[in-house]
Amino acid sequence: MVGSDRVLTFPQVDHLQRMVSLEMSVIARGSNPTLTMTPMQLIESVRERLTDAGISVKDIRINGSAASCVVAGDKRRSYNDLDVLFNLSGGTVSKADDPTRHDRIRSAALSALVDFFPDDRMHSQAPTTEELSEMYVHKMVKIENSFDRWSLISLQNHSGCNLELKFVDSMRRKYQFSIDSFQVIIDSYLLYLESSPIPMNERFFPTVVAQTFYGNFDDALKHLRHKLIATHNPEEIRGGGLLKYCGLLACDYRPAENVDAQRLEKYMCARFFIDFPAIELQKVQLENYLENHFVKQEDQRGLFLVLVMNVIQRSAFCLPAQERDSTLQLIHQMAIKVTFYPEIRSLGSCHSNNIFDRDVEHHPPFFTALRRSLGLPSPDSLPHLSCSHCDQKSTRIYTQAFVFPVIFTNTFVIPDSLPHLSCSHCDQKSTRIYTQAFVFPVIFTNTFVIPDRN
């Protein structure tokens, strides 16, 4: 689909300038030196090295969440990584025609790092491409098939905001959802830096164009600003966009009004399990997503996994029941691990009803999002639990346990790997199953709360 263009305003171009001029560090393995530069300095150095290697650069773009931040015009909006896309003028050249092309691109990109070595290392022998890769590359990807030919080099930063360099000859699918469909073409900005002695101001600044591959720029911008989820043909996305979709739900995004969420989830699940049919591959994808997208939001990891479970349970009709259950069990175990195990050492007893109010106040987004994700009604409409020992129905708080919620018809089950609950009335700790109620599960630091009802 051909993208729609929009010329950026001065505040947007100013945001771009601040983004690419911010000094950052590329961390190294072992005792190798940390490299310090601005993204713009590295972009210019990589472009020069590519030209010297005979690789023609068509244009350079800011991609992904960083481009979305520029287009949104909101300086408070954060981005995970700074993605820089080098569009290369070689989409029709086959691997057989130029078998060394990928190696030349990789060598040119990594050799640019030498420009930022400390002075005391400049006089020593320059490291080879393989040595630079071992020292500084966090992740490297190479894709070559009938529709796609591109590679990626990821350089790790202390703050978790990695600098990712993508070299594209051809790419069939350029986005997952409308909110990440933006690209900002920065060639005119580079030319301005090279040729103009006048600092930017509201009356004099370069013409920078942003583009969306979603189709309609205004629609994509509306989705970005109002936290709405929309996409075209999710079956074309590797992995179906399933994990990104659940990640957006965990961040309080919601499907746009014209989106059939049930149909969208069905296609996403189908493509995810086509690309990752084995349970081992599914585990790797989930672990990688948690590592790369929840660096600054570790408290959201459990909610994300609960959302993935819910989507698969209601929409993965492509899977036999046994395979679906195996995947759900895998995610269930991962959710217990990332949500509860780090805190089990700090468990303690407390039967004060004030804990409910304190923890709800401390975790309002989690409280609300978890209720929505599980499709449960508001707390006021829920009945009480009955303790299987003393049969008290007014119990509000059970402690000494972190509870992973598994909802069955009329029954709440505590997994075998977790401590038992204590009833605040009879103090029995052997209670395992509480029935006669649908349970609204709220997970807090060391308290499981049953919403009060007279």
Secondary structure, DSSP 8 states (H G I E B T S, - for coil): ---EEEE--HHHHHHHHHHHHS-EEE--STT---EEE-HHHHHHHHHHHHHHTT--EEEEEEEHHHHHHHHHT-TT---S-EEEEEEES-TT--TTT-TTHHHHHHHHHHHGGGGGS-HHHHTS----HHHHHHHHEEEEEEEESSS-EEEEEEE--TTS--EEEEEEEE-S---SSGGG-EEEE-HHHHHHHHH--S--BTTB----EEEESSS-HHHHHHHHHTTEE--S-GGGSGGGGHHHHHHHHHTT-EE-TT--HHHHHHHHHHHHHHH--SHHHHHHHHHHHHHHH-SS-GGGHHHHHHHHHHHHHHH-TTS-HHHHHHHHHHHHHHHHHHHTGGGGGG------THHHHHHHHH-HHHHHHHHHHTT---GGG------TTT--S---EEES------EETTEEE--TTS---B-TTT--S---EEESS-----B-SSEEE-----
